[in-house]
Amino acid sequence: MVREKVTVSTSTRTLQWKCVESRADGKRLYYGRFILSPLMKGQADTIGIAIRRALLGEIEGTCITRAKSEKIPHEYSTLAGIQESVHEILMNLKEIVLRSNLYGTHDASLCVKGPGYVTAQDIILPPSVEIIDNTQHIASLTEPIELCIGLQIERNRGYHKKTPNNFQDGSYPIDAVFMPVRNANHSIHSYRNGNEKQEMLFLEIWTNGSLTPKEALHEASRNLIDLFIPFLHAEEENSHLETNQHKVTLPLFTFHDRLAKLRKIKKKISLKYIFIDQLELTPRIYNCLKRSNIHTLLDLLNNSQEDLMNIEHFHIEDVKHIVGVLENNFAIDLPKKKC
């Protein structure tokens, strides 16, 4: 069991965030229990509902989304020397839990010669992809035959159901459950502090092992903040409605437009609320920064060009790209070395 406590000061009171319980009930089942207090009446329900929806619907995961083999006539066929049907093999592939920071679609493969058991550890994966439970069963080969399957791995969010017309060239789609959080609950405890009624929020989180409950809570909170950033930084001069011949036109805001005007208001903007995934970086640069615990623009500005060059798999072209983004969008010059 792990206990952790973080204190956050607000203008009126001090919020305390605690991890009161954290455990692994298996390789594919993690549990965490958290407390946030003291909250004013009604705030616990507001936060609890929002964070639960973000935990279940906003966090990305990695799954096997397609299997391909020229020897498979159709999904419900059986193959000589294999105990399971093709459909059962596809269902077993669906259950494999992966952890990865990759974006887009990537290829993997499975090639095993029988007799013997085929498990998740037999899958040949691209770099930076990890199998949470290598013992996950896939198939049982009862004869000295060779089972070779090409796999497609994808990172996304939510639940993607295969469509009947998506079968092509011996390629079979697999229902993908990209959600790392299996379940999330929140409850509220009300109490009195003197004459004031306050609330304590309890959060319970179960994950599939690709993320810990603490990591899932962090990602869900970040995603919620991202959704509200446009409202935080909308300029007052653009907030009015333009009326022309009884026609109302709302200004269209994009993050790029907001960055273009940041030169005038950069001193008023808290850089810690701008995350690096909003800077239009390439997926490789983004993943390298994330692995180095650089999550926000403020984190990035705490590094020099020399510091960035020390990041694993980082190249001089990557540093030049980041310098260009900072100069063009923020009018900020990243020093070559720390002073």
N, C-alpha and C positions, 0 to 999 in steps of 0.2 A: 504494500500500500504506500502511495506517495501523497504527501500533503504539501501544497504550495500556496503561497499567499502573495498577492500584489495589491498595493494601495494606490488609488488614483484620487487626486484632489480636484474638486470642482469649486465653483465660486461660492457655494453655500455649505458644502459638507464634504467629507472624505469617504469615497466609495472603496470598499474592500472586496477584492476578488480572490476566492479560495478554491483550490482543488482539494476536496476533502476525501476523495477516494479515487484510486486509479488501479486497475488490475487487468490482466490478460486471462480470459477464461478459455483460451485456445489460440492457435495460430491465426484463426480467422474470426476471432471475436474479442474485441477490447471494450472495456467499460470505464467510464469516467463520470464523476459526480462533482458539480461545481456550485458555488454559492456567490451571489452578488448582493451586497447590502451596504448601508441602508438606503432604501429607495422610498420616494414619496408615494402616496396612495395612487394607484393606477399605473405607475411606471413599470412595475414588475410584469404585469400582463402585457403591456406594450412591447417591452424588450423580449419577453419569453416567446410571444407569438412570432415576432419578426425573426428572431434567431433560430427558432425551430424550422420555419419555412426555408431559411437560408441554408441550414444544415442539411435538409432533405432534398433541396432542389437546386442549390447554387454551387455546390462543390463538385469539381471535376474528378473523374476517375479514369482508369485505363482498363480496357477489356479486349478480349478476342472477339472480333465482329464477323469473321468470315473464315471458312475452311475450304480448301480446294484439293481435289484428287481426281485424276483421270480414270481411276479404277472404280469410282463410285457411280453406279448407274442412276440412282435417285436417293433421296434422303431416307426413305423407309426401307431400303434394301438391307440385306445381310451379306457379309463377305465370308468366304470359306476360310476357316482357321481363326476367326475372330469371334469371341463369345458374345460381344455386344453388337446390337444393330447399329447402323450408321446414325440413326436418330439418337440413340443412347450416347454414342461417342460425342456428338455435337452438344448434347446436354451436359456432359462431363466437362467439355471445353468451356462452356458457358460459366461453370462454377469456379474456374481458376481465377484467383485474385492476383492482380498485378499492381506494382507500385512503379511510377515513372513520372518524369518531368517532361517527357517528349510531347510534342504537339504534331498534329497531322496524322497521316496513316503510315504505318511501317510494317515490314514483312518479317515473319518468323517461320520456322519450319519444325516438323516433327518427323523423324525417320528412325524406326526401330525394327530390328529383326527378332522374330520369335524363335522358340516359344518363351513366354514370360509376360510380366505385367508392364504396362506402359503407364508412366506417371508424369506429373508436371515437370519433373526434373529432366526429362528427356527432350523438352522443347529447347530449340536453339533460338535465343532471343537477341535482338539488337542491343547495343550498349545502352546503359542507363535504364534498362528495364529489369525489374526484380520480381521473382515469383515469391509470394508470401508463404505458401505451403507447397513445398516440393513433393509431398506425399500424395497430393490430390490424384485420385485414380482417373485414368482416361479409357483404357481398354485392356483386355486380356487376350494375348495371342496364344492359341492352343497348338499351333503347328509352326514349323520353321518357315514362316512367310515374312515378307517385308511390308511394313505399314509406313507409308510416306504421305504426309499431308502438309500442304502449304497453308500458312496461317496469316491473317491480317490483324494487326493490332492498331487500336485507335484510342485517342484520348478525347473525352467529351463529357457531357453532363446529362443527368436525367436517365430516362429509360427509352431505348430505341427498339421498336418491335420490327422484326423482319417482315417484308412484304412478299406476297406470293409470286409476283413477277420479277423478283430480284435474283432468280436462279439463272446462272449463265456459265457455260463452258466447264461443267463439273465443279462450279464454285457455289458454296452454300452459305447464305447469311445466317448469323447466329443472333438471337435476341441478346441485346447488350444492356446490362444494368451498370451504368457508370457511377452510381451513387455509392461512395465509400461509407456513408452513414446508414446503418441498418434501421436505427430507430432513434428518436429523440423525444424526451418528455420535459415539461416544465411544470413546476408547482410553486405556490406562493404561501408564505407564512407571514401573517400580519401580527404586529405587536405595537405596544405603546412605549414611546420614549418621552417620559414626562407627559405633557399635554398633547404631543404630536403623535399621530398615527403613522407608523412606517411599515415598510414591507421588505421581505427577504425573498430573493428569487433563487430557486433550486433548479438546476439543469442536469438531466441525465442523458448521456450520449453513449450509444453502442456503435462501433465501427467494425468493418470487415478485416481490419489488420493492415490495410494499405496506408491508413493514417491512424495516429493515436487520437483519442477523443480531444486532447488538448490541441493538437494540430488542426483537427476539424473545426473546433471552436474558433481558432485563430483565422482560418481561411473564411469561415462564414462571416465573421465580424468584418474582415477586410472587404469582402464582396458587398456587404451592406453599405459600408462607407463609400465604396466606389459608386454605388447607385445614387448617393446623395451629393456627391461632389459638384455636379453641375448647379445644384441649388445653392451651395455654399459660396460659389465663386461667380454667380450671375451678377453682372454689373447693373447698378441702379438705372443707368441711362438707357439700358436695353430692356427694362422690365415693363415699360408702358405698352399699351396697345395702340396700333396705328389704324385709324378709321378713315376709309375713303369710300364715299358714296354708299354708306351703310354697310361697308364690307370691313370686317375685322381681320387683321393679319397678325399672327403671332410670330415674333422673331425666331428663327431656327438657330439653335445653338449647337455647336460641335466642339469637341475638346480642342481641335486644331485652331478654331477661331479664338477660343479662350487663351490658348498659348500665345497667339499672335499679339494679344493685347496685354500680355503679362509684363512687358517691359515697363508699362506705366504704373502697374499696381503690384509689382512683385514684392515690395516691402510689406504689403498688407496681407499677403497670402502665406499661410503656413505651409512650408515645403514638405512637411511630414505627412500631409494629406494627399500628396500627389504620388501615386505609385508608379513604379517603372514599367508596368504593363500598359500604361497609358502613353508611353513615349514613342510608340511606333518603332520599337527595336525589332531586330530579327529574332526568331525563336531561339537560335543558338546563343546570341548575346544575352537574351533575357534569362535563359536557363543557367548560364555561367554566373550571372550576377546573383540570381536567387540562391545558388549553391554557396555563394560567398556571403550570405545573409545581408544582401543589399536589396531592400524591398521598396524603399521610398526614394524620392528625389533628394531628400535630406541625407539619407544614407550614402547616396552616390556622391554628393558634394563633399562628404567627409573624406573622400579618397582623392589622390592625385592621379595623373596619367601613369606615373611610375607604379603606383599601387595596383592599378587596373592591369598593367602588364604582368604582374605577379600572379594573377588569377589563372588557374589551370585551364588550358585549352584556349586562352585568350591571345589574339594576335594584334599587331600594330594597326591593321585595318579596322578592327573592332573598336579600338580606342579612338581612332580618327572619326569613326561613325558617331560615337557618343559625343565627342567634342563638337562635331557639327550640329547635332541635335540640340545641345545646350546653347550653342552660340546663336543658332537661327531662331529657336523658339523662346529662349529665356534671356538672351544677351548676357550669358554667364560664361566666363572663361575658366576652364578647368586647369589649374596649375600643373606644370610638368612634374614638379616635386613639391613635397610638403615643406612649408617654411620652418 
